[in-house]
């Protein structure tokens, strides 16, 4: 899939919309809890990717996994951490708190891209990160309450792993290794299944729960995560991280509308800063390229 910069931006926005359904769907579960939620979601991600990847890339995709080398396996490990930590965090604290904590991703990604790749980050992107960070900090202060520290710490693993993942993707492309990292999503899902199954036993999910988690596995993980790696071939790491922050806005709104988790005024105000920073950064970047 070959993308222009503008198409990659719009595709990445769609990816964040698909990612954002996890919170509201998780709140509809009846019996599945903690690691069992992660297990079933990752399990259905594996099944769907076993269909999606050969359909689009042919059976040779599995040979490429064997030849992928260190970048592919590091990326796979990062996906596994993100898959697992995100769902466990949702069982420990509110959707808003998890998403806000994940929003430190642009800071971590920009730092890693600068240190390990030497990316020159445009002033507009630094300013956007600064404004978005102000909104994130504003929301974060309101969301971290007593008894939610564990959920916050688990959620923090997601942006850490994400920053490493995007940097690995960018560095492998910059060095001309031509490593296809889309199959890394499959590797990560398999790792997540193997790691969480022993912790999920005995399985207690109802048929209703399994159906919802199947939806998450296909439409909230397999499809958008594969597309996000495609976008990473066109967009720079800090830009991807900024666009991914839209998940905060979409996820909080969906949890509000679909699960009754009403965000505070501070969350709404901080979210507006994040969204404004993203829009301004992309508009200025588009005009400069034009």
N, C-alpha and C positions, 0 to 999 in steps of 0.2 A: 504494500500500500504506500503510494507516494503522495505526500501532502505538501501544500504550500503552508507558509507560516499562519496565514489567516484561518485556513481550514483546520490546522492543528489546534489553534486556540479554541475554535468552536467545538471541535471534537472533545477536547479536554474538559470543556464546560459540561458537555453531555456525560462524560465519564464521572464527573463529580456529582451530577444529579443521580446517577445510578448508585454510586457509593453511598449516598445520603439516606437511602431507604432502610439501612440496617437497624437504626435505632427504633423507628416506629414499628417495624416488623417484629423485632425482638420483644417488644412490649406486648405483643399479641400471643406469645407462647404460653402454653398451659402447664406443662410439666418439665420440659427440658431446662436444664440449668448449667451454668458455668462451662466446664470443659466439654460437656455433651453438646452444647450449642455449637462450639467451635468445631467439634468432630464432624457433626452432620453437615455443617456448611462447607467445610473443607472437602468432605467426602463427595458431595455433589459437584463441587468445583472440579475435582479430579475427573469425575465421570464426563462432565460437559467438555472439559478441555481435551479429553481423549477423542472426542468427536470433532470439536472445533479446529484443533491444530492440524490433524491430518487432512481435513476437508479443505483448508486454505493453503497448507504448505506441503501436503503430500506425506507419504509414510516416511520419507527421509528425515522428517522432523525428529524422530526418535534417535536416528543416527547422529543428528546434530547435537542432541543432548549429551550423548556419550563423548562427543568431540568438543563440547563447549568450553572446557577448560575452567580455570579458576574464576573468571568473571561471572560465568553462568551459575556456578554453584554458590558463590557469595550472594548473588542476586536472589537465588532461590531461597537461601537461608534468611535473607532479609524479608522476603515475601512471607515466609513461614512465621517469623516473629510478628509481623504486622497482622496477619490473619488471626493468630492466636491471641495476642495481647488486646486487640481491639474488642473482640467479642467478650473476653473475660472482664475487661474494664466496664463494659456496658452492664454487666450483672452486679457490679460493685458500686456504681455511682450513676448519676443522671446522664442522659444523652448529651445535654448541653456541656456538662463538665468534661466529658470525654472528648467531645469535638473541639472545645476551646483549648484543652491541653494539647491536642494534636496540632493545633495551629502554630506552635513554635517551629514547625517544619521549615518555613522559609528562612528563618535565622540559621538553623543548623545546616540546611542545604547550601545556602550562600557561603557560609564559612568553609564547609568542606570543599565546595567547588573552587573556592579561591585558593585554599591551601594545597589541595591535591591535584588540581587541574590547571590552576593559574588563570581561571576565567576572570576577565575584566568585567566587573558588574557596572552597568550604566548608572549614572547618578539618579535617573528617574526610578530605577528599580530599587536602589538603596532608600530613596525617599518613600517609595510605596511600602517597602518592608517596615520602615520606621513608623509610618502612619498606621499600617495594619497591626504592627506590634503594640501600638498604643491602645488600639481597640481590643486586641487580645488580652492585654494586661488588665484593662478595665473590666472585661467580662470575667477573667480568671479570678480576680479579687472577689467578685460577687459569688462565684460558683463554688470555690473551695470552702467547704464548711466542715464542721466536726464529723468524724466518722467516715469521711470520703477520701482520706489521704491514700489508702491502699489503692482505690480505683484510679486516683490521679497518677500515682507512681506507675501503675501498670499501663495506663494510657500513654504515659511519656515514652514508653518503649516503641510506640508506633512511629512518631516523628523521627526518633533516633535511627531506627531501622530504615525508614523512608529516605532520610538524608544520605545514608550510606548507599542505598540502592540506586538512587538517581545519579549519584556521583560515579558509581561503578559503570552505569550505562553510558554516561557521557564520556568517561575516560576511555572505555573500550572503543568507542567510536572515534575519539580524538587520536588514538594511537593506531588507527587503521586496522584493528584486529578483525573487523567484520564479523563479530560474534552476534548471532541471533539470540537476543535475550528474552524474546516472547515465551519460549518454552520454559524459562526460569519460573514463570507463574505456575506452571504445572509442577515443577520440582518443589516449589514452596508449598503448594497444596498437599503434595504427597508427604512432605516432612511434617506438616501440621497434623495430618491424619494419624501418622505413626506416633507422634509425640502425645496427642491428646486422647487417643483411644484407651490406653490403660487408666488414665485419670477420669474418663467418662463412665466407666463401668461401675455399677450395673446401669444399662441404658433404660431411661424412663420416659422418653419422648413419646407423645401420642401421635397418631396418624396425622392429626392437624398440625402438630409441631413439625413433623418431618416434612410435610408439604411446604410449610412456610420456609423452612431452612433450605429446601431444595430450590425455592425461588431465589433466596439469597445467594446460594452457591452458583447459580447460573447468571442471574442478572445483576447481582451486586458485587460479584467477585470475578468469575471467569471472563465474561465479556468485557467489562470496563477495565480490569487490570491488564488484559492483553492489549487493549486499545491504548492504554496509558503508556505502555512501553513503545508502541509505534509513534506516539506523540513525542516521546523523548528523543527520537531521532532528528526532530526538527526544532523543538523548543529547548532553550537552555535550562539547566537544572533549577536555578532560582526562579525562573519564570514558571516552570511546571509547579513548583512548590507554592507559588503565589496563587495560581489558578486552582490548585487543589484545596486551597483554603476556602473556596466557595462551598465546600462540603459542610463547613460550619453553619453557614446561613441556611442552606437547603435542609440539612439534618435537623436543626433546631425548629424550623418552621413545620416540618413534617411531624416531628414528635409532639409539637404543640397541637396541630390540627388532628392528628390521628391517634394520639395516646394521652392527650390531656396534660402533658408536661409543659406547663405555662412558663415561659422564660420571663425573667425579671426585666425591668426597664433598662438596667445596666447591660444586660445581654443584648437587647435590641439596639441600644446606642452603640455599643462596641462592635456589633455585627455590621452596622451601617458604615463605620469607619473602615472595616476590612473590605467590604464590598466596594466602597468608594475608591480605596487605594488600588484595587485590582482594575477597576474600569479606567481610571485615569492613566495608570501605567500602560495598559494595552492601547488606549487611544493615542497617547503620545508616541509609543513605539511604532504603531501603524503609520502615523503621519511621517515619522522620520524615514521609515523604509520606503514610503511612497515618494 
